[in-house]
């Protein structure tokens, strides 16, 4: 059984930490998903590069529901995701890692639920704690053990993209309490919770956001910072997988108990 998945964001396209990697494909009600499966210290791990292996899928066209459904179908209970983010918070600098704990949703055109009425009905997911507190704590411990500095909380603002933001938007997000800005964590986090999986994200600050940064933003700059810190991301994830006990129960795995639980 594959109980752990990694969803790699910008700059994390290859699960080089895994042994015996094979490519797999699965059909879901939302489309076909290609993913890799490998092993790390005896644990089977699935890997999905969120933007495709060649960064060919933009944030607003990612098939979030298919990816989540596929992971649930193969037995995944814990997802560790990575995201590249811009920072609105001067204490969170390029190169820093943040184990985000809240989000502000500024997406516009995405399907954010498996529950659209009809046969599946309607469900109102509680997102008081959108990210699994237990998995976040394991990431914090892993960072500590590996000597990697992390911010243990942060508010992620999710924009629709694919364009970067205007300085006026960044100013507004900062006033609303946002720390970081990215384009992919919503609805990935909420779909994982609807599907009753533990989910946590390590955000990697690649740049100060528009208007805070003295220069115009480039995707190249984002990739460069990701590449410079790829080793630390790998170390953090490896350590976390090592200390993960996939047999323990968690409230995330009963997130829809009120609605009879999530059904594939
Ligand atoms: N804005 C949105 N998404 C991002 C940024 C940014 O500044 N940097 C990396 N991903």
Boltz pocket constraint, residues with backbone or C-beta under 6 A from the ligand:
constraints:
  - pocket:
      binder: B
      contacts: [[A, 84], [A, 85], [A, 86], [A, 87], [A, 159], [A, 163], [A, 164], [A, 165], [A, 181], [A, 182], [A, 183], [A, 206], [A, 207], [A, 208], [A, 209], [A, 210], [A, 217], [A, 222]]
      max_distance: 6.0
